[in-house]
Amino acid sequence: MEIRVSDVDFSYGAQRVLRGLSLHIPEGSFTGLIGPNGSGKTTLLRLLSKAAKPERGTIFLGGRDMAVITQKELARQMAVVSQDGDAGYLFTVEEVVTMGRAPYLGRFQSESARDREIVRGALEMTGCLHLKNRVVAELSGGERQRVVIARALAQQPKVLLLDEPTSHLDIGYQQEILDLVRRLNSAEGMTVVAVLHDLNLAAYYCNLLYLLEAGRVFAAGKPSDVLTAHNVGQVYRTRVLVTPHPVLGTPTVSLLPL
């Protein structure tokens, strides 16, 4: 399911965060949003999930104006994994993942056998089945993040939004989480939009990047086109060396002395 953002403005009070932002996220892409703090990445994700409304401009999901899509309908199309990884610490893993079925249930309706089957599938896909009876508070950071993704998968979304999904995780868990997301993207055809701070991870996992600066798109395209020494130096105000990865060929960004 594709997403189009057309000429969007957004402010927090007197502070303008997005300025006439336009971009296109193709169906089935793994799109990364990169840029320095305050460039508008997380704000854009909030607008895409209808957690906030544009002051001006339009966002289209699958060709439909998101302004006319209800939150319940949206929750059947899109799932969000936030950077705080809130997974309901006092609940068991299975209970948390079952919460992902809420958009499909009536107010007092219980889960059906089909719902439980979908929850089990989400647990299996994320490697959480053996954790299903554990209380979330007992889990490691990487395990909790997998649980949050499993809950998102239980929604059966066509679009997955991730806000810094690997923040506060060590390098092993970072790879585990992003490998999982890439499998969902390639095997399930899920459109993925991820805010990422690590430029090298963005280069390796994403097939499309948007580099934001001060609420606008500074550069867009394949990682090799976006992650150049000039672009990174201009936006991040630092000196970098960009070289091909010796094995993968993807851009590798290294800091240089100022």
C-alpha positions in Angstrom: 0.0 0.0 0.0 1.6 3.3 -1.1 1.7 6.5 0.8 1.8 10.0 -0.7 2.4 13.2 1.3 1.5 16.3 -0.6 2.7 19.8 0.5 2.3 19.2 4.2 2.9 21.9 6.9 2.9 21.2 10.6 3.9 23.2 13.7 4.1 22.7 17.5 2.8 26.1 18.7 5.0 28.8 17.1 7.6 26.3 16.0 7.2 25.2 12.4 8.4 21.6 12.0 7.4 20.5 8.5 7.4 23.0 5.6 5.6 22.1 2.4 6.8 18.5 2.7 6.0 16.2 -0.2 7.2 12.6 -0.7 6.1 9.2 -2.1 6.5 5.9 -0.4 5.9 3.1 -2.9 4.0 0.0 -2.0 6.3 -2.8 -0.8 9.2 -0.5 -0.2 11.5 -0.4 2.9 11.8 3.4 3.3 14.1 5.0 5.8 13.6 8.5 7.2 16.9 10.0 8.2 18.1 13.4 9.3 19.4 15.2 12.4 17.3 15.7 15.5 14.6 18.2 14.9 14.4 17.6 11.2 10.8 16.4 11.3 11.2 12.6 11.1 9.1 11.5 14.1 6.6 14.3 13.4 6.1 12.9 9.9 5.5 9.4 11.4 2.9 10.9 13.7 1.1 12.4 10.8 1.2 9.2 8.8 -0.4 7.4 11.7 -3.0 10.1 12.3 -1.6 10.8 15.8 -1.5 14.4 14.6 -3.2 16.3 11.7 -1.5 18.4 9.1 -2.1 22.1 9.2 -2.0 22.2 5.4 -1.6 19.6 2.7 -2.9 16.1 2.3 -1.7 12.6 3.1 -3.0 9.7 0.9 -2.9 6.0 1.9 -3.6 3.7 -1.0 -5.0 6.6 -3.0 -7.4 7.7 -0.3 -7.3 10.9 1.7 -6.4 9.9 5.2 -8.6 12.6 6.6 -11.6 10.4 5.7 -10.2 7.1 7.1 -11.4 6.3 10.6 -8.8 5.3 13.3 -10.3 1.8 13.5 -10.1 1.4 9.7 -6.6 2.7 9.8 -5.6 0.2 12.5 -6.5 -2.6 10.1 -4.2 -1.1 7.5 -1.3 0.3 9.5 0.6 -0.6 12.6 3.1 1.5 14.6 6.1 0.5 16.6 7.2 3.5 18.7 10.6 4.3 20.0 9.7 3.8 23.6 8.7 0.2 22.9 5.7 0.3 25.2 4.6 -3.3 25.5 2.4 -3.3 28.6 4.9 -4.3 31.2 2.3 -5.9 33.6 0.8 -8.2 31.0 2.1 -11.5 29.6 3.5 -11.6 26.1 0.5 -13.4 24.7 -1.9 -10.9 26.3 0.1 -8.0 24.7 0.2 -9.5 21.3 -3.6 -10.3 21.5 -4.2 -6.5 21.9 -3.3 -6.3 18.3 -6.6 -7.9 17.4 -8.6 -5.0 19.0 -9.3 -3.3 15.6 -11.2 -6.4 14.5 -13.3 -6.8 17.6 -16.6 -5.2 18.8 -16.7 -3.4 22.1 -17.5 -6.4 24.3 -16.5 -9.1 21.8 -14.0 -11.9 22.8 -11.3 -13.2 20.6 -12.3 -16.0 18.2 -10.3 -19.1 17.3 -9.2 -17.3 14.2 -7.9 -14.4 16.3 -6.0 -16.8 18.5 -4.5 -18.4 15.4 -3.4 -15.1 14.1 -1.8 -14.2 17.5 0.0 -17.5 17.5 1.3 -16.9 14.0 2.6 -13.4 15.0 4.4 -15.0 18.0 6.0 -17.6 15.9 7.0 -15.2 13.2 8.8 -13.0 15.7 10.3 -15.8 17.7 8.3 -15.0 20.7 6.2 -18.2 21.1 8.4 -19.6 23.8 7.9 -16.3 25.7 4.1 -16.2 25.6 3.5 -16.8 29.3 6.3 -14.5 30.5 5.4 -11.1 31.9 6.8 -8.4 29.6 8.6 -6.7 32.5 10.9 -9.7 32.8 12.1 -9.5 29.2 15.3 -8.0 27.8 15.1 -4.9 25.6 15.4 -6.9 22.4 12.8 -9.4 23.5 10.3 -6.6 24.3 10.9 -5.0 20.9 10.1 -8.3 19.3 6.9 -8.5 21.3 5.9 -5.0 20.2 6.4 -6.0 16.6 4.4 -9.2 17.2 1.5 -7.1 18.5 1.8 -4.9 15.3 1.7 -8.1 13.1 -1.4 -9.3 14.9 -3.1 -6.3 13.4 -2.4 -7.8 9.9 -1.3 -4.4 8.6 -0.2 -3.6 5.1 2.0 -0.7 6.3 4.4 -0.9 9.3 5.7 2.4 10.8 8.8 2.2 13.1 10.2 5.0 15.1 13.8 4.3 15.9 13.1 0.5 16.4 16.7 -0.2 17.5 17.3 2.6 19.9 18.9 1.5 23.1 19.6 -2.0 21.7 23.1 -3.5 21.3 24.4 -4.3 17.8 23.2 -8.0 18.0 19.6 -7.0 18.8 19.7 -4.2 16.2 20.5 -6.7 13.5 17.9 -9.2 14.8 15.1 -6.6 14.8 15.9 -5.2 11.4 16.4 -8.6 9.8 13.0 -9.5 11.1 11.5 -6.3 9.6 13.2 -6.9 6.3 11.8 -10.5 6.1 8.3 -9.1 6.7 9.0 -6.5 3.9 10.2 -9.1 1.4 8.2 -12.2 2.3 4.9 -10.5 3.2 5.1 -7.5 0.8 4.6 -5.2 3.8 5.4 -1.5 3.2 7.8 -0.4 5.9 8.6 3.2 6.9 11.3 3.5 9.6 12.9 6.4 11.3 16.6 5.5 11.7 19.5 7.4 13.3 22.2 5.0 12.3 23.1 5.9 8.7 24.9 2.7 8.0 21.9 0.6 9.2 19.7 2.7 6.9 22.0 2.1 4.0 22.1 -1.6 4.5 18.4 -2.3 5.2 16.4 0.4 3.2 15.9 0.5 -0.5 14.7 4.1 -0.4 15.8 7.0 1.8 14.5 10.4 2.5 17.0 12.8 4.1 15.2 15.5 5.9 16.5 18.9 7.0 14.5 21.5 8.8 11.1 20.0 7.8 11.9 19.6 4.1 13.3 16.8 1.9 17.0 17.6 1.3 17.7 14.4 -0.8 15.7 11.3 -1.8 16.5 8.1 -3.6 18.6 5.0 -3.3 21.0 4.9 -0.4 24.0 5.3 -2.7 22.4 8.5 -4.1 21.4 10.0 -0.8 24.3 9.1 1.5 27.1 11.1 -0.1 29.8 13.0 1.7 28.3 16.3 0.5 24.7 15.5 1.5 25.6 14.1 5.0 28.1 16.9 5.6 25.6 19.6 4.6 22.7 18.3 6.7 24.6 17.0 9.8 27.1 19.9 9.7 30.1 17.5 10.0 32.8 16.0 7.9 32.4 12.4 6.8 34.0 9.9 4.5 31.6 7.7 2.5 33.0 4.5 1.0 31.4 1.3 -0.3 31.1 -1.5 2.2 33.9 -4.0 1.4 31.4 -6.9 1.2 27.9 -5.5 0.7 28.8 -2.5 -1.5 26.3 -0.3 0.4 27.5 3.2 1.5 29.4 3.3 4.7 29.6 6.6 6.6 32.6 7.3 8.8 33.3 10.5 10.7 36.4 12.6 9.9 38.2 15.0 12.3 36.8 18.5 12.1 
